[in-house]
């Protein structure tokens, strides 16, 4: 069915524009996300992709598979960070941090199609890709045309965008630079600040003139790696450098935990724990790659304090608080005095009394997941 559709040029996006939504980025910028659709080869039901990763290389031919594998195998986040760490250990202690301004919105359609045509000779496939790029976007009920860019979240966007930046990779390799790139995040490593400024100037010219993209001057810089972040990570100043969680990533983490454990939610503690554990598991799955485990232990302690504060608020009355403390082994006289305290929940959550009533083991028993798990 798919072959017949390609042969008759009837396989297209679902006939309408790409639906988009916006989300707040770490730099307080609104980023657009798209949802592309194509009809199911076996029927009229649309196939959607919103942030998923189908395998478009199956349709685009074997010549593109190398690029896709290069992207998914050598530029996986952990491997890119490990490569950066290796450069630092080799004496390349300055980073040229390049941030492409609205990269997914700036991809030049004609240049992208020209590079694609150099690898794919089936005009039907090229027509199909072009139709995705020019499908337009639907936002807040209004349709607008798309003269450049690839919608984020679509099945083709990761591959097509990487085709554009593969030209940058080849140029950096030809010049002999030490670099690590994941999607549109690219860092180059040099031995001195002077060399970094020279490289920044040269690469800026290449990206602007050859790739027809823009560098975000406010977010790009030549600096020590400890002063920058790469994929949510940074590095310690000691030698050998250790991978650590970037300050902004920790700040966003704490903001999310505060939302989940907000004392005015009125949820039962077990319901809060269920949502909290889901978030902790996902966050740990990514940031467990850091080598500053003391930071993870510190965050675990801070989370438990948030939960002690939440539980104290849940008990509400003097009688419930006093009774709960006594049941948890606090002496009756101490429990009476503590339950009558006029201090706020957050301040009391750091007290020895509440630490004894709600120790670490109590959170383990109710199923709180830890960020730091000893080997």
N, C-alpha and C positions, 0 to 999 in steps of 0.2 A: 504493500500500500504506500509506504513512504517513498519507494523508488518511483511508483507511478505518479505520485504527487510532484516529485522533483522533475520528472520527465515532462510533465505538463505545466510546470511552473505554478502549481496551485498550492504548494506548501508554503505558508506564510505565517506571520504573527496572526493572532486571532481576529485581525481586521480592525482593531482599535488601537489607540495609543497605549503606551506603557503607563500603568498607574504608579504614582510616586507618593512617597511620604518622606518626612524630614525627621532627623534626630540630631540631638545636641552632641557635638564632638568635645574632646578634651580641651580644645582651644576655644570653647564657647562659640563655635561656628556651626551653622546649620548645614548638615550634609543630607543630600538627597538619596533615597533608596528606591529602586524600581522593581516592578514585578512584571516580567515578560510572560507572554503566553504563546503557545503554538498549539494547533489542533492535534488531538490524539490521532495517530495514523489508523487506529482501528475504530474510530467513531468521531462524534462531534464534541465530546467532552474536552475542555482545554487541559493542557498540561502546564502547570504553573511551576515557577521557580522563584522563590523569594529567599535569597540568601543561601540557596542550596548549591550543590556543585555537581551537576550532571557531567557527562564526559563528552563535550562538544568535539573533541579530537576525532571521535569515531565518525562524525559527519564531515569534518574538514580535511580528512585525508592523512596518510601516514607521514607526510613531510612536516606536519605541524606537531606531531606527537613528541618530537625531540624537545621542542620549546615547552610543551606542557609538562613533560617529565622534568625538565630543567627547573621549572617553576615549582613543581610540587615536591621534588626530591631534594634539590640542593638549596632551595630557599625556604624550606620549612623554618618557622620562627626560631626554634631551638638551635637549628644548625646555623642559621644566620648569626645568632647571638654568640654561638661558640666560635665561629670564624672571627668575629670582631674581637673576642677575648684572646684568641691566638695572635692576632695582629698586635694587640697591646703588649702581650708578653714578649713579642719579638722586637720591641723598641719603637713601634709606631704609636706614639703617645699623644698625638693630636688627631682630632676627628673633623672632617668636613661634612657637616650634617646638612643634607639637602632635602628640603621639603617642597614638593611640587604643589603649586597652588591649584586647588580644585581639579586635581588630575583627572578624575573620571568625567568631569564636566568639560575638559579642554581637549580631549583626544580628537585629533584632526581626522575627519572621515576619509578625505581623499588620500592622505598619506597612509592611513591604516589600510585602505582597500588596495593601494598600490603594493604595499609590502605583502599583503595577503595574496594578491594576484601573482606575485613572484613565486609563490609556493603551491598555490592551488590553481589548477588549469580548468576546472569545471565551472563554466560560466553560470550554471544553474545555482551552484552553491554560493558563488559570489553575489548573485542577485538576491538570494535568500538572506545573506548576512547584511547586505546593504538595506534590505527592507526592515530588518531589525533596528539598524542604526537610525533610519529615517522614519520610524513609526510614530514619532511624536510622544508627548507626555500628557497625562491627564492628572491635574492637581487642583484640588478644591473645585471640581466641576468644570474647570477651564482647560481646553486643549491648546497646546502650543507646539510648534514644530521644533525639531532637533537638528540643528545644522552642525553640531559638534558634540563630542562626548559619548560615553557608553553608560547606560543606566546601571547603577550599582544594584546588586542583588539578582541580576539576570544570569541565565546559564552561560551566555557568551562573554559577559563582561570580564571575568578573570583572565580568560585565554586571550581575548582580543587586546586587552590592555597590556598584557605581558608581551604580545607581539610588538607593540610600540616600544616598550622599554627594553626589549631584547637588543635593539639597536644601540641603546645606551650601554648595556652590558658589554657588547662587542667592542665599543669604542673604549671603554675603561680597560678591558683586557688588552686591547692593542697598545694602549699607553702604558701598560704595566702597573696599573694602580692596584692597591690592596683595598678591596671594597666588599661590603656585604649589603645585599638588597633583598627586601621582602615586599612584593607588590610595589607600591609607590614610595616606600620608606628606604632611603639609600644613604649609607654612610661610607665615606672614604677615609682611610687611615694613612697619615703621613708622619714624618719624624720631627717636623718643626712647624711653628705657627706661620713662618714666612712661606714655607712650601705649601701650607694649607691655603693661604690667601691666593697664592698663584694658581693652585688647582681649582679653587672656587671660581675664580675669574674665568678660567678656561672652560670649565664644565658649564658655567652659566651661559656662556656664548653658544656652546654646542646645543644645550637644551632649548634655548630660545630660538636660534636660527635653524638648526637642523630638525629638531623634534616639534618645533612650534608650540612649546609648552612654556609655562611661566614658573619661576621659582618664587616661593613665598619668602620675601626678604626678611620679614619679621620673625619667621620661625626657622630660618636657615642661618648657620653660623659656623665659624671655625673656632673650636674650643677644646678644652680638655674633655675626655669622655665622661669624667665624673660629673661634669656640668650639663650633660645632655642626656636624653633618654632615647632608647632604640627599642621599639616594640614593647614598651612598658618596662624595660629594664634599664639599669645603669651599671656602673662599675665602681668599685672602691678605689681609693687613691694608692693603696699599698701595692707592693709587688711580691708575688704575682697578683694581678688584679682579680677580684672576685665579682661574680655576678650578683647584683642586688636589685631590689625592687625600686623603681624610680619614685621619687617623692609624689609626683602627681598621681601615679597609679595607687599609692597608699591612700592619698587624700580621697580619691574617688571610691576606693574600697570602704573607707570609714563613713563616707556620706551614705553609701548604700546600706551599710549595717545600721546606721542611725535611723534610716527610713523603716527598715524591717523591725527594729526593736523599739520603735517610738512608743513611749509609755501611754500615750492617749489613744492607742489603737483599740484597746478593749478586747483583744483576742486572748484566748487561752494560751498558756505558755507552750503547750504541745503543738498548737497550730503555728505559732511563731517559729518554733524550732524546725518544723517541717519546711517552711519557706527559707529559713536561714541555712539549713543544711544543704538545700539545693544550690543556693548561691555559693556557699563555702566550697562545695565539691567542684563546681565549675571553676571558681577562681583558683583554687589550689591546683587543679589539673594543669593550669597554665603556669602559675608563678612558683610552683614547687621546684622549678628549674633553678631558682635562685640559690646562692651559696651562703647567704647570710641568714642562717636558720634562727639566730637569736631574734631577728625581726619577726619571724613567724610565731615564735614563742611569746613575744611581747604582744602581738595582735591577738593571740589566743587569750591571754590574760585580760586584755581590754574588752574582748567580746563577753567573757564571763562576768566582768564587772557590769557591762550593759544589761546582762540578763538578771543579775542580782538586783539591780535598780528596777528592772521591769517587774520582777517577782514581788519586791517590796511594795511597789505601787498597786499590784494586784490584790495584796492582802488588805489594803485600804484602812481598816479600822484598828483601833488599839487592841481590842480583844483578839481579833484574828492574828495580828502580828505577834502578840505576846504568846498566844497558843502555838503558833507555828514555830517560834523560836524554842520554846520549851520542848516540843516534840522532836526538835532536831538537836537536842543535847545541851542547849544553853541553860545555865543556872536560872532558877525562877526569879531571883532578885535582879539579876542582870537583865533578864528578858523584860521584866516589868519596866525597868529604867530605860532600856533601849527602845521599847515600843512607844514610850511616851516622848521620845526625842522630837524636837521641832525642826531638826535639820532635814534637808531635802533628800530624796531617794539617791541621787547621784553621789552626794557626799557620804551618805551612810553605806553605800555599796563598797566603799574602800575601807570599812572598819573591820577590826579583828572579830567582832561579834558576828557580823554577817558572813565573814569568811569561814568561821567555824560552823555556822548554821547551813551555809551553802558552799561546801568545799569543792575542789576540783572533781573529786570522785562522784559527787552528787550529779554533776553535769554529765559525766561519763555514763552514769546509770540511766539518765533520761534520754540519752542518745545524741548529745551534742557532738558534732564532728569537729575534729581538731585540724588546724592548718599544719601544725608540726607534729609528726608522728615518728618517734624514735625508731631507728632501724632494729 
